[in-house]
Structures are given as C-alpha cells and as structure tokens.
Amino acid sequence: MRSTEKNPLIREYLEYIVVERGLSLNTSDSYSRDLRGFFNHIKKSGIGLIDAGPSDITGYLKELRAEGRSVRSYTRTLIAIRGFYKYLLRKGALQESPCALVDMPRFSSGIPEFLSINEVTRLVTAPDTTSPRGVRDRAMMETLYATGLRVSELVSLKLDNVNLQRGFLVTFGKGSKERLVPLGEAAMAWIGRYIEGSMAAFIKGRTSKYLFLTNRGSRMTRQNFWIIIKRLALVAGIDRKKIKPHIIRHSFATHLLEGGADLRHVQAMLGHADISSTQVYTHVTTDRLKKLHKKGHPRG
C-alpha cells in the first residue's frame, strides 16, 4: 500500500499504521484528513510539523469547535495528532511530544439510537424485490441486520467471505481483525437469491470478487449504501433523520440483548475489543425496562 498523502512525514506515518499496526485503510484515510487539516492550519503561521507546540494544537482544536465540530469529532482529530507525534518520538525526530500537555476532551458516551423491531422490519422489507436492484438491496439489509456489521464491513464483503452452507460469514473489522458471524435464515435466503440470479445484472458479463455491487458493476461503497438506505427509509415511512450510519448495528445489538442474548456473545459478533463498548447497549435495555415498569406496574 502506498499512500497518496503528499506530506512525507504524514505519508510515512500513514503507511506505518497500516503496515505495522494493521489499522484499516478507512482509519488511514480519516487520519490523513485530520493531519492534513492540522498541517494546513499551522502552515498559515509559517510553522512546520516538527516545530508545532501545545498552543498550536489547542488553537487548531478551538478552530474546529468554532466551525461547529462535535467533541467526538475533534477528539478523533486529537487522537490522530497524538499518534503522529508519538511515532515521531519513537523515530527520534522529536525530544518531546507537543501533545504531552494537551488533555483529551471529556464527553459522555451517549446511549446509541436504534430502531424498533417494527421499524427494522419495514426498512428491511422496503426494497421492491421484483427487480435485481431490489433483491440486492434486500440482501444487503437482511445481512446488515442479521450480523450487526459496520457498513464499511458490509461493503467490503467478498464472495468467498460468505459460507451459505454452514450459515456464517467472515469479516475483517478494525485493525483487520477477523471474526466469524452467524447468518440467519432470512439473510442466507436473500444472499443466495441475489448471488444465483440478480448479481448477473450488475456484473454484466465481467467478474468481481466482491459480494455487493453498484448499478455500474463496481464494488459497493459506503456512500452508495448511504443513498440506498435513505431511500428505503422514505419508502418505509421512517424519519430519515433517524437513519444514521450505525443505526442497524445498534438495533441488532439492542434487540439481541432484549431477547436474552449473552453480553459476551454480542461483543464477539460486534467485534468489540473491550466489553465496555458493548455494555452501552445494556443501558438502552435497562432504560426501556424502567419505562415499561413505570408504565405498566401499579406502583411504578
């Protein structure tokens, strides 16, 4: 992998996190944007990356806040900058990181939003399956809800990642970590129908190693999928504002836990390295139980 980043220091760091640390290309792209933004900011003052100090970093973060960026967004930016300067320290290019005195912003991890089972059903069944496009869209939606994949993982699926005979798929999450996720009967049926019939309409006589393809026959992208799910939400009569990148993933985890699934099993299926990332969904289910208790119990 050769990064297209023009700044040699940033390019070298991006190659390091992909090749040496095994981070995904999506993460590399995000870090590239964050570091390029920081570099362009300090360049206005005639400062290079090696010469930047704590005030330059805090000044850039304030600028991002003034632009309306969320705390979560500029926290990710600070993580990218911290990692970059930690790398330069390890190389011996710096004596001290300018991030050493910059505190990580504090923010509360909000309870993830999710759809009700009825809303998910309407969304998943919204595609018009009399057309190849509808079969593809239905297969994608069924797969997403059956597995809780991230959208980036869904669009990266290859044909040989799916085993319909044994009922599971293989995906590669953050840090390129492999995990096996079971497929439900509905997802298996629609994937099979798509592969055996509708996929030919997208390949158009060519070959592709990827499972889900665009109307032009190229690999499905997150942007393409985003357009599709927004359109399906309109068909399903669901508020488009509720449809966010991980809404199906959040719904998958919430519905599993509400159905009595073990937290560790849900953690494994989601690909969370730390169970604390999965535990946020228990807050959702506990909150719902409290509301049900208050509504239905005589002394609630």
C-alpha positions in Angstrom: 0.0 0.0 0.0 1.4 3.4 -1.0 -0.4 6.4 0.5 -1.3 9.3 -1.8 -0.6 11.8 1.0 1.8 14.5 -0.2 3.5 15.5 3.1 6.3 13.0 3.5 6.1 12.8 7.3 2.4 12.2 7.3 2.7 9.8 4.4 5.3 7.8 6.3 3.1 7.7 9.4 0.0 6.5 7.5 2.0 3.7 5.9 3.3 2.7 9.4 -0.2 2.4 10.9 -1.5 0.3 8.1 1.6 -1.9 7.5 3.0 -2.2 11.0 -0.1 -1.7 13.2 -2.6 -3.3 10.9 -5.1 -0.5 11.0 -7.7 -0.3 8.2 -7.4 1.9 5.1 -10.6 3.7 6.3 -8.8 4.7 9.5 -5.7 5.7 7.5 -8.0 7.9 5.3 -9.5 9.6 8.4 -6.2 10.2 10.0 -4.9 11.6 6.7 -7.7 14.2 6.6 -7.2 15.1 10.3 -3.4 15.5 10.0 -3.7 17.4 6.7 -6.1 19.8 8.3 -3.8 20.4 11.2 -0.8 20.9 8.9 -2.6 23.4 6.8 -3.6 25.3 10.0 -0.1 25.7 11.3 1.4 26.4 7.9 -0.6 29.6 7.9 1.7 30.8 10.7 4.9 29.5 9.0 5.2 26.6 11.4 6.2 23.1 10.3 5.0 19.8 11.8 8.3 19.3 13.7 8.1 22.8 15.3 4.5 22.7 16.4 3.8 23.3 20.1 0.9 22.6 22.5 -0.7 26.0 21.7 -0.7 25.2 18.0 -2.7 22.0 18.7 -5.1 23.6 21.2 -5.6 26.5 18.7 -6.5 24.1 16.0 -9.0 22.3 18.2 -10.6 25.6 19.1 -10.9 26.4 15.4 -12.6 23.1 14.8 -15.1 23.8 17.7 -15.7 27.3 16.2 -16.7 25.6 13.0 -19.3 23.6 14.8 -17.4 20.2 15.0 -18.6 17.9 17.8 -16.5 16.9 20.7 -16.3 13.4 19.4 -15.1 14.7 16.0 -12.2 16.8 17.3 -11.4 14.1 19.9 -10.7 11.8 16.9 -8.5 14.5 15.4 -6.5 14.8 18.6 -6.1 11.0 18.7 -4.7 11.2 15.1 -2.3 14.1 16.0 -1.2 12.3 19.2 -0.4 9.1 17.4 1.5 11.0 14.8 3.8 12.7 17.3 4.2 9.5 19.3 5.5 8.0 16.1 8.0 10.9 15.6 9.2 10.5 19.2 9.8 6.8 18.6 11.8 7.6 15.4 13.9 10.1 17.4 12.7 13.1 15.3 11.5 14.8 18.5 12.6 15.2 22.1 9.1 15.8 23.4 5.6 15.5 22.0 3.7 18.8 21.8 0.6 16.7 22.8 2.0 15.9 26.2 0.2 18.9 27.9 -2.9 18.7 25.8 -5.7 17.0 27.6 -8.2 14.7 25.9 -11.7 16.3 25.9 -14.2 14.8 28.2 -17.6 13.8 26.9 -20.2 11.4 27.9 -20.8 8.5 25.6 -24.4 8.9 24.6 -26.8 6.0 24.5 -26.9 4.7 20.9 -30.1 5.4 19.0 -31.8 2.3 17.5 -34.9 1.4 15.6 -37.8 -0.7 17.0 -38.3 -4.2 15.6 -41.3 -2.9 13.6 -39.2 -0.1 12.1 -36.4 -2.5 11.2 -38.9 -4.9 9.6 -40.4 -2.1 7.5 -36.9 -0.9 6.5 -35.6 -4.3 5.6 -38.7 -5.2 3.6 -38.9 -1.9 1.8 -37.0 -2.9 -1.4 -39.0 -3.8 -4.5 -37.7 -7.4 -5.0 -39.3 -7.7 -8.4 -36.1 -6.1 -9.7 -32.4 -7.1 -9.5 -31.7 -3.9 -7.6 -34.4 -4.6 -5.1 -33.1 -8.1 -4.5 -29.6 -6.7 -3.9 -30.9 -4.1 -1.5 -33.0 -6.6 0.4 -29.9 -8.9 0.7 -27.8 -6.1 2.0 -30.4 -5.0 4.6 -31.0 -8.6 5.7 -27.3 -9.2 6.0 -26.7 -6.0 8.0 -29.5 -6.7 10.5 -28.6 -10.4 10.8 -24.9 -9.7 11.6 -24.6 -6.3 13.1 -21.7 -5.5 10.6 -20.4 -2.0 10.3 -21.4 -0.5 6.9 -17.7 -0.5 5.9 -17.5 -4.2 6.7 -20.7 -4.9 4.7 -19.5 -3.2 1.5 -16.1 -4.9 1.8 -17.5 -8.4 1.8 -16.2 -10.7 -0.8 -17.9 -13.7 -2.3 -15.6 -16.1 -0.5 -16.3 -14.4 2.8 -19.8 -15.9 2.8 -20.5 -19.6 3.6 -24.2 -20.2 2.9 -23.8 -24.0 3.5 -22.5 -23.5 7.1 -24.5 -20.3 7.7 -21.8 -17.8 8.6 -19.7 -15.1 7.1 -16.1 -13.9 7.8 -15.5 -10.2 8.2 -12.4 -8.1 8.9 -13.1 -5.3 11.4 -10.9 -2.6 13.0 -7.3 -3.4 12.9 -8.1 -6.0 10.2 -9.2 -8.4 12.9 -11.0 -11.4 11.5 -14.3 -12.7 13.1 -16.9 -15.2 12.2 -20.5 -14.0 12.4 -23.6 -16.3 12.0 -26.2 -15.6 9.4 -29.9 -16.0 10.0 -32.1 -18.0 7.6 -33.6 -14.9 6.1 -30.2 -13.3 5.3 -28.9 -16.6 3.8 -32.0 -17.0 1.6 -31.7 -13.4 0.2 -28.0 -13.6 -0.3 -28.5 -16.9 -2.2 -31.2 -15.4 -4.3 -29.0 -12.4 -5.1 -25.9 -14.5 -6.0 -27.8 -17.0 -8.1 -29.9 -14.6 -10.0 -29.7 -10.8 -9.6 -26.0 -10.4 -9.3 -25.6 -11.2 -13.0 -27.4 -7.9 -13.8 -24.7 -5.9 -12.1 -21.6 -7.9 -13.2 -22.7 -7.7 -16.9 -20.5 -10.5 -18.1 -17.5 -9.5 -16.1 -16.1 -10.9 -12.9 -16.0 -9.5 -9.4 -14.6 -10.8 -6.1 -16.9 -8.5 -4.1 -20.4 -9.6 -3.0 -22.4 -6.4 -3.3 -22.1 -4.3 -6.4 -23.3 -0.9 -7.6 -25.6 -0.5 -10.6 -22.4 0.1 -12.7 -20.9 -3.2 -11.6 -18.3 -1.8 -9.3 -17.8 -2.5 -5.6 -20.5 -1.0 -3.4 -19.3 1.9 -1.3 -20.4 3.4 1.9 -21.6 6.5 0.1 -23.7 4.3 -2.3 -25.2 2.4 0.6 -26.0 5.6 2.4 -28.1 6.8 -0.6 -29.8 3.4 -0.7 -30.8 3.3 3.0 -32.0 6.8 3.0 -34.3 6.0 0.0 -35.5 2.8 1.7 -36.3 4.8 4.9 -38.5 7.1 2.8 -40.3 4.1 1.3 -40.7 2.5 4.8 -42.2 5.7 6.3 -39.3 6.1 8.7 -38.0 9.6 9.6 -34.8 10.0 7.6 -33.2 11.9 10.5 -33.2 8.6 12.5 -31.2 6.8 9.8 -27.6 7.2 10.8 -24.6 5.1 9.7 -24.7 2.5 12.5 -28.5 2.6 13.2 -28.9 -1.1 12.1 -25.9 -2.2 14.0 -27.2 -0.5 17.2 -30.6 -2.1 16.6 -29.1 -5.5 16.1 -27.2 -5.3 19.4 -30.2 -3.9 21.3 -32.7 -6.4 20.0 -30.3 -9.3 20.8 -29.8 -8.2 24.4 -33.5 -7.6 24.8 -34.1 -11.2 23.6 -31.8 -12.5 26.3 -28.5 -12.9 24.4 -25.3 -13.1 26.5 -23.3 -9.9 26.5 -20.1 -11.7 25.6 -21.7 -13.3 22.6 -22.9 -9.9 21.4 -19.4 -8.5 22.0 -17.9 -11.2 19.8 -20.4 -10.7 17.0 -19.9 -6.9 17.0 -16.1 -7.3 17.1 -15.6 -5.1 20.1 -12.1 -5.5 21.7 -13.4 -4.2 25.0 -16.7 -5.3 26.5 -17.3 -1.8 27.9 -18.1 -0.8 24.2 -20.8 -3.4 24.2 -22.1 -2.6 27.7 -23.6 0.7 26.4 -26.4 -1.4 25.0 -27.3 -2.7 28.4 -28.1 0.9 29.4 -30.5 1.1 26.5 -32.4 -2.1 27.5 -32.3 -1.1 31.2 -33.8 2.3 30.4 -36.6 0.6 28.4 -37.3 -1.8 31.2 -37.7 1.1 33.6 -40.1 2.8 31.3 -42.1 -0.3 30.8 -42.2 -0.9 34.6 -43.3 2.7 35.2 -46.0 2.4 32.6 -47.3 -1.0 33.5 -46.7 -1.5 37.2 -49.4 -0.3 39.6 -46.8 1.4 41.8 -44.3 2.2 39.0 
